[in-house]
């Protein structure tokens, strides 16, 4: 079954959540589930796991700041728990899974599939997740840079239709979607080399590579600015991190931090910013002309079929 996670009304219906049932959501800060009575997020301030995005508070939900591996609720205090795009981030997925089963009678889990991580991914993800016979398998992410340079993300950000297909029409293709009742099985294969409870060189490196990879595909620079800033903040003595953040700031129309870039590299960054703006213009022009061509062609073909 397909669960359209961005369509909350359809999700509640598909999951069989009744009107009087008490619902908990884990990690819904960026897009809180409208049916949730209580919403838990580990971070309401920095937004590090949300690309720096602010928490979008629901008018109906009650917010609690807590770690999914140590939830402050009594056993079976919820009828349903929904946990979307969370478990790939956590330090201890085993404890997180146990806590989900402890506090709720049943629930829904969604994570990126293992193969999705290879071509998309995110610097705050710690685990490659797959579903096997109704359970989850967690493998630690051991690389610091995406094996395929995060090549799919820029296309996703540039296309509302692609977002719709990925999040509403076919979310089960790129993501594990699992409904469980009472208990589910899980297996942890190894230990993550990263613990996101401090700022260290390894985390900085992952943010650096993510931001650097996005430049390879001329992605909209606002998507990489936050991560370049994280890399510089976590490794302030690393000249490469400082230079990347300065470069991104110029691409986004901001002044670089004083001393982060020599004058020659500022000129290069300004030239790159101009080239990116021009490429966006020509790309939009190409898309308009292509749409016009195929629209006219479709109308002509439909007319021919009617005449026949």
N, C-alpha and C positions, 0 to 999 in steps of 0.2 A: 504494500500500500504506500502511496505517496502522501507525505505530510507537508503541506505548503506553509512553512514556518513564518513567512512574512504576512500571511493572511490569518489573523488571530481568530476571527469568527469561524472560518473554515477549520482551523486547527482544533479549536475547542469541540467542534462537532465530530471531527475525525477521531479524536482521542476519547470521545464519549464522556466528557466532563459534564456532570449534572449541575443544575442550577444551584443546589444547596451545598455543593462540595467545596471544601476548603483547599485552595491551591497555593503552592509555593513555587516561586521561580528563582533559579540560581543564575546569577550573572546576566540579568536582563537590563543592565544599566543603559545600554545604547538604544534598545528598542523594547521596553517593558511589555510583557505579555498582558494584554488588556483584561484577561480573566483572572490574573493572579491577585490573591488577597495579601500576600507578603512577598516582597522582593529582596533578595540577598545579593550583595555585590561586595567583593573584597576591597574595592577601591572607588571611592566617590570623588577623589581629588585629582590625581595625576592623569588618569585615563590612559595609562601606559598600555593596557591590553585592548584599548579602544582607539588606537592611533591618535591619542590625545583628545578624543571627543568627550564632551560633557555628558553627564547622566541626564537622560530624558525621563523626568519623573512622571509617573502615572497619577492621575487625579484620585484613583480609587485604591491604590496599593499602599501598604505600610512598608517602609524601607528599613532594612537592618544591614549594618556593615559587619561582615563576618567571612571567615574562610570556609569553603565548602567541606574541607576536611575536619572541621570542628564546628558544627552547626549548633546554635544555642536554643534548640527546641527539644521538647519531650519526644519520646518514642511514639511513632505513629500519630503525630499531632496534625498531619495533613492527609487528605484523601489522595492528592495527586501532586507530584513534583515535576517541573519541567526544567530541563538543563540543556540549553542550546549553545554550542560553540564555547564550552567551558573546560571540559576535562583535558583537552590537549594543552591547556595552559598551566595546570596545577603542579605543585611540587610532588604531591603524594596521591596519585590517582587511586590507589587501593583504599586509602582512608576515605577519599571523596566518595567512591562507590559505596562503601559501607555506610556512610552517613546518609546518602540518598535513600538507601533501603531502610535505614533505621527510622527516619522521620516521616516516611510516607508509605502508604499502602501500595501505590503503583506510580508509574511515571513514564516520562519520555526523555530520551537522550539523543542528541545530535552532535556529531563531531565531523571534521573533514576526514575523508578516507585517506589511507596511507599514501596511495598514488597521487591524490590531490595535493598533498603536502609537497611532493617533489617538484611540481610545476607552479604551484601557487605559494602556499606557506606564509609564515609570519614570524618575525624575530622573537616574539614572546611565546611561541609554541615550543613545548618540551617533548611532546610525544607523537609518534605515528600510531594511529588508531585504526583497527579493523574489527569487523564483527564476524564471529565464527560460531555457528550453531546457537544463536541466541545469546551469546556472551561477547565480551570485549577483550581484545588483546592490545596491550600497550608496549610499543618498542621505543626506547629513547632516541631522540634526534641527536645524532653525533656530529653532524656537519654544522658549520657556522654560516655557510653561504648556500643558498638554494642550488641544487644540482643543475637546474635548468633556468637559473637567473630570474625566477618569479615571472616568467614570460606571459602568463595568462592574465595577471591582474590588470595591467594597463588596458587591455581589450575590454575587460569587465567594467572598469570605471568609465570608459568612453561610450558604452552602449547600454542604455536603459532596457532595451529588448533582451540583451544577454543577461542582465541582472534579473529580469523577470523570469527568464527560462531557468536560471540557476537557483533562484530562491523560491519560486512559486510553482513552475510547471514541472521541472525535473530535479528537485533538490536531492532526491535519492541517488542520483548518479554521482555527483561529487562528494556526497556526505553519507556517513553511516546514520541511519535513523532507526532507533530501537525503542519499542514499547515493552515495558516489563510490568510484572505484577508479583508482589511479595518479595522475590529475590531474582537476581541474574548473576551469571558467572563472569569472572574477569581473570586475566592473567597479566602480570607485570614482568616483562622480559628485560631485566637489567635496571640500572639506575641512571637517571638523567644527570648529565655533567653540569647542569645549570640549576641553581637554586635562586629563584627570583625573590629573595628577601634582602638583597644588598645590591650595590652597584659595583660591578667588577669588569675587568677587561674582556671576559668572554661575552657578557651581555652587550657591552659596547661594540664588540666586533660583529655580533649578529645584527644589530641596528645599522651599523656602518654598511655591511654588505647588502642589506635589504635596500637601503636608500641608494647605494651605488648601482645595484642591479636595475632599479627603476629607471635610472638615467639611460641605460642601454636601450630601452624601448621608448624613449621620449615620453614617458608617462607624465600626466599632469603633475607639476612639481609640488603642489600642495599636499600630495599623498606621501611624499618623501621627506618633507621639511621637518615634521615632528621627529622622525627616526634619526635624521642627521643631527638634530638638536640633542636627542638622547645620547647618541654616540659621543658627542663633544662633552656633554655634561658628565658622563661616566668615565671618560678618559681625557680630561682637560689638557694633559701633557702630550697627547698624541697629535702631531701636526696634521696628519691625514684626516683625522676626525674634524678638527677645527676648519681645515680647508674645505671639506665637503659641506659642512654646515654653512660656511660663508658663501659657497657657490649656490646652494639651495636658496639662501636668503635673497640673493640677487635675482635668481630665476623667478622668485615670488614677489619681486618688486620691493624688497626690504633692503636696508643697509646692512652690510656684513659687520660683525663685531670688529672693532678697531684692532688692527694688527693681525687679523686672522688670514688675510690674503695680501700678497704684494701687489703693487699697482698693475704689473703686467698681467697677472692672473685675474684681476678685476676686469680688465679690458676683455680678456677671453670670456669671462662669465657673462658680461654684458652682450657680447656678440652671440653667445649661445642662447641667451634670453631672447634676442631679436630673431634668431633662426627658429627657435621653438614657436614663437608667436606666428611667424610666417608659415611654418609647416602646419599649424592648426588651421590657419585661414585656408590654405590650399586643400587640406584634408576635408574641411567642411564643404568647400566648393565642389570637390570631387564627389562627395556623398550626395549633394543636391543634384548634380548632373546625372549621376548613376541612377538615383531614384526616379528622376524625370524620364530617363531613357526606358527603364523597365516598366514604368507606369504606362507610358505611351504604347509600348510594345504589347503589354497585357490587354489594353483597351482595343488595340488593332486586332489581336488574335481572337478576343471575345466577339468582336464584330464579324470576323470571318466565320466563326462557328455558327453565329446566328443566321448569317446569309446562307450558309450551307444547309 
